[in-house]
Amino acid sequence: MKPLLKPAILLLSLLTLTAASPALADKEDELNYREARRLMENGTILPLQTILKKVQGSILEVELEHERGLYLYEIEVLNSNGTVTELEFDATTGKLVKSELED
């Protein structure tokens, strides 16, 4: 698969999942696909593809959330050693704000 197709497919999967699951989209801190697209188009957040360039490993899950006054991309990654890491990136700046090894 071409390198640029992976992020596009991932974003499409994320948007489809959010659109197909009203309960997920209605959670207070998670944003639906329409809001995510609007924020990206008006320059409030960086495109997901920009953030994914900073991630090593296999992407398991991606969420865009609004917490503590910040827009955050929360990404779960399967590492080459079999562990899972949860990463949080500031969606506005692209800065990694949290990295946590999952149990």
Buried (B, 14 or more C-beta within 10 A) or exposed (E): EEEEEBBEEBBEEBBEBBEEEEEEBEEEEBBBBEBBBEBBEEEEBBEBEBBBEEBEBEBEBBBBBBEEEBBBBBBBBBEEEEEBBBBBBBBBEBEBEEEEEEE
